[in-house]
Amino acid sequence: MNSRRYILLISVFCLVAVFSSGCGEPGVWQEPFPERLTISVVDSIGIEMGDSCYVLGAIADAEVTPSGTILLLDRSARLIREFSSDGIHLSNMSRSGSGPGELSSPMEISVMPDGMIMIMDFRKVAVVVLSEQGESLHDLTDWGFSIPTSLASLSDNRMAALNLKFDIVDSEPLIVIQPSVFSILDGSLLLSLYSDTLTDSEFEEALASLNGLMGSTVVVSDGGSRIFYCHKSTSTYEILCWNTEGNDLFSASLSIPPVEKTEQEIVDETEYTRMQFAALGANGLPEGFAPDPFYMLVENIGIDSSGNLWVQRGTEAQPVFDVFDTDGVHIASAEFPQSGRYWQFSITPNGCLAWNNDPLSGVQKVYMIDLPVINI
């Protein structure tokens, strides 16, 4: 199968207001909220040895459901582990395989407001749809050029995702990235919100990276009526937001300066990437691999239970988030009390989780976290 169809392209599409300090030396970045709030760890799931229900493999994704249970998408075991809100194992959903409802190479999970579960499986080139109880409903497979990625749940049996297309403009091949709305009943395209492009050289460069196109863009939603998108960049911190009818709600940016990686950080990133590819069964790094010398200004985004947008910076050695309210106004900054550049976060209206893809202990754990209260 063509490797281009295995690309996960995630788009960070968020709302955020244009920030200008209005004081101090022109052109010099000033931290808008130097007194950062603290994200707290409540509990964790995962042990090194013992009950196999709690020995976690490679966590591809995780999400809290509307009923409060925790779903961990285990890429190595090719199943979903379901836990109660206080970390008690409840069940395993799906299993390894290529049949309906089974998982071959699952990469993303998203839970609908009614509890239905969507899993993006790039080897099956399918969006696997399960009931709240984990029963197979259907596999959506008729995707053409590429399977949608960066799945985000909406109301009324719809999902937001990134649609990847190929085009030629003025004799130049282009990869077109479209944040779009799909039906999860039959996979039909209902609405395209926006068109972004990558040149063929940019596309090939993304293919040589660990996360492929999935590392260059992200889409999230508030679970109902708003969709957020961001094209990650080493030079631009920019976020967009639409409603599900395709109307622009706002766009914004912060003037965070680019941050260059040190030689040691590039060496460390290369070794981390080599280990990740080895875990996926690859023999060495892909041809053309080279870490970008600068960090992405935006690493990830999420929406909390109040509808606020949380934007994780890619420039900090410790996870740091900028928080924007429902009008796109920057209202706070917060930090996670552990260092490391490979922390992943699932911030949703139903609850929040964190896990480290490169834990110092070597033991994979998923942490239940609480976001701080923001008093305006």
N, C-alpha and C positions, 0 to 999 in steps of 0.2 A: 504494500500500500504506500502511496506517495507520502513522504515524511511531512509535506506541507499540511496534510490533513490531520497530522498529529499535534499541530501547534495549538497551545492554549494561549489565547490572546485575552488578556484581561484588561478592562478599561476602567480607569478611575475617573468617574464622572461625578464630580461633586459640586456643590454650590459653595461659594465663599466670596466675601466682599473684598474689593480692592483696598489694600491697607497702605496708608501713608502716615508716617509718624508725625509729620507736620512740625517737627522740631529737631534740633541737633544739626549736625553737619550734613549737608545735602549728599545723597548717594551712599551714606554709611548706614548699614543695617543696625537697627536698635531693637532689642527684644521687646515686643509689645507687652508681654506679661512675664516679667522676670521672676515673680513669685509664682512658681508653678504648683498646681494642685497635684495630689498623689493618687495614683491608681492602686488599689489594695488587692492583695491576694487573699481569697476566702478559704479555699481548699484545693485539693488536687486529686487527680486520678492517674494511676500508673505506678507500677512497682517493678523492681529488677527481676525478682524470682518469686515463684509461688503460684497462686491461682491464675491460670492462663487467661481468665476473663479480664484481669487487670494488668497483664503484661502486654503493653502496647507495641505495635509495629511502627511502620512509617506513617505518621499522621499526614494525610493529604489535605484534609479540611475538617472543620468542626462547626457545629451550630447548635444553639439552644432553640427548642421547638416552642410553638405557642402554648403548649401545655406545661412547659418547664423542664422537660427531659433534655438530656444532652446526647447528641449524635456525633460520634467520632468516625470519620471515614478513614479506614485503615487501608492504605494502598498496598502494603505487602501481604496482608491477609485477604484482601479483596472482599471486604464486607464492612458493614456498619455496626459499630458497637453502641448500644443504647444504655444510658445510665440515668438514674434518678437525679434530681437537682442536688442531692447531697452525696452523689458519687457512688451509689450502689448499682452494680451491674443488673440490668433488667433482661436484656436479650441481645442476640445477634441477628441482624437483618441481611438478607441476600447471601450470596456465596460466590466463590470463584467459578467462572464459566462464561460461555458465549451465548447461552440461551436467554430467552425472555426473562427480565428481572435479575439476571446474573451479571457479575462484574468481572471485567478483564483487566482494565487499567484505569480505575476510577481516579479522578483528579479534583472534582469539585462537588459540593453538596449545597442545596438550598431547600428550605422548607416553606411551603405555601401557608397562607393564613389559616387554611382548614386542616393543616397537618400533613398534607400530601408531600412526598419527598421526591426531589429531582437530583439525579446524579449524572454528571458529565463524564462519560467514559470514552477517552480518545481512541483506544484501540478498537473498540466496537463501532466507533464513529456514531455514537448514540447518546441521547439523553434518556436515561432509564427512569421511569416514573413508578414509584411505589406508593402504596397506601400508608396511612399513619401507622398502621400495624406492621408494615414491611412487606405486605403482599404485592406481587407483581401486578401492575395495571397495564402498562404497555411500554414498549421501547420506541422512541422517535428516532428514525434512521434516515429519512429522505432529506439530506442536507445539501446535496450538490457539492460545491467546491470545498467547503469546510464546515465542520460542526460548530455551532455557536458555543462560545465560551464566556466565562464570568457570569454565570447564571445568577439572577436576582429575582426573587418572588414578587409577584404583584397580585392584586385581587382579581376575581372573576376568571380563574383558570388561565392567567396570562403570566408570562415571565419576560423580564428584560434580559438581554444578553448581547454579546458582540457578534456581529455578522461579518464574516470575512469574504471578500470578493476580489476578483482579478479584473484589471482593466488596462487599456492602453490609451495614453493621452499624448498626443504629439510624438508618436512612435516610441514613447518611453513606457515600459511596463510598470504598473503601479499596483500595490496591494491596498485595497479600499477597506477601511474598518468602519463599520456602521453600528453604533448603539441602536438597538432595535427592540421591538415588542413582538413576541410570538405567542401563539396559542399552545398550551401544553396538552390540549386534547388531540391535535393532529399535527402540530409543528408548523402550522402555516404562519407566514410572515404577516403581521397585522399593521406594522408601522415602523418606518425608519426615521430616527430622530435627527441624525447628523452623519456627515461623511468626513472621515479623516483618512489620510493617505500615508503610505510608506513607499519609498522608491524600492526597486528590486534589490539594490545594494543594501539598503537599510533592512530589508526583509532577510537577506542572506546573513547579515550580521546578527540579527535576532536569532536565526536558526542555530548559530554557533554558540549561543549562550545557554546557560543551564535551564532557564525558564521559557526560552523561546519567546514568541509574541505574548505569551501569557504574562511575561514580566514587564511588558511595555505599556499596557493599558488596563483599566479596571472599570467595571460597572457595578454599582450597588443600588439598592432601593430602600425606601422606608417601609416596604411590605405592602404598600397600598397604592398611592397616587403619585409619588415622586421618584424620579430616576436620576442618578448622578454618574458622571463620567469624568475620567482624567487620563490624559495621555502623559505618561511619566516622562520626565525630561531632566537632564542635568543642568539646564539653564532656565527653565520656566516652571513656576509653581502656579498652575492654572486649573480651575475647576468649573464645571458646567452643571446646570440642573434644568430638567424639564418636567412637565407633568405628563401623564400617560396619553394625553391627546396630542402631544408633540409641541406644546407651547413653551417657549423659553421662560423660565422663572428668574434665573439670574446666573451670572458668571462672575468670577472674581479671581484675585491672585494675591500672594504675599511676595514681598521683595527680598526673600531669603537669598543670600549670596551663594554661588556654587562653592562646593567643598571638594578639594582634590585629595585623592587617596595617597597615603604614604607608600613607599616601596614595600615595606613589610606588609601593609594591608593588602596590596596587590598579590604578594606571595601567598598570604593566608587565604585570600579569596580563591586563588587558583587551586590551592590544595583542597579547600572545601568543595569546590566544584568537581574536582577529580574524584573525590570520595563519593559525592552524590551520583555522578555518572556510573561509577563502579557498582553502587547499590542498585542501580537500574539495569545492570548487566552489560554496560558498555565497556569496551576495552580502550581506556584512555580518553582524552579530551577530543571533542570534534575538531575537524580541520578548520582553521581560522579562528579558534577561540582566543580571545584576549579580553581581560577585564577592562571595562571603561575606566579611564583614569580619574573620573569624577563620580561622585555619588548622585543618585536620583534625588531631586528635591522633595518629591512626594513618594513614599513607600507604599502606603495603603490608605483606605478610607473605610468608614462605617457610620451607621446611624443608630443613635441610642433611643431609649424609650420615650424621650421627650421630643424626638425629631431633630435633635442637634446633630450636626455633621462633625465627625472626628477624623482629622487628617494626620496620619503618621508621617513625620519627617523622615527622609532617608539620610539626612546629613549628620545625625547624632549617634554617638556610640552607645547611648542608652535610649530606649524607646521614648520619644517625645511626641505629643499630639497637640495640634492646634484645634480648638473647638469653635464652631460657628453655629449660631442659632438658626431658626427656621427662615429668617430673612437674609441669611448669609453674612451676618455681622460677627466679626471675630470677638468672642466673649471671654476666652480663657485659654490657658495652655496647661497641660498636665503631663506627668512623666510616670513611667513604670519603674518600680524600685529595683530593677535588676539590669545589669549591663548585658551587652551582646547585640550583634547586628543581624542575627538570624531568628529573632523572635517573630512569631506570626500571631495575628489577633483576629478574632471574629467578634465584631461589635455590631449587635443587632438590637432592634426594639424588644426582643424576647429575653435577651441576656448576653453576657460577654465572657469570652474564653481567650486563653493565651497558651502558646506552646513554643518551645525552642527547637528548631530543626538541627541545632548543633549543641546539645547540652553538655556541659563540662563533665557531668557525672556519667554520661553515656546512657542514662536511663530516660526514655521518652515519657514525659508526663504532660497532661493537659490541666491547666489551672483555671478554676472558676475565679473570676475577678469582679470587683465592684468599681464602678466609675464614681469619682467624687461628685458631690452635690455642688452645683454652680449657682452661686447667689449673685444676681445682677442688680 
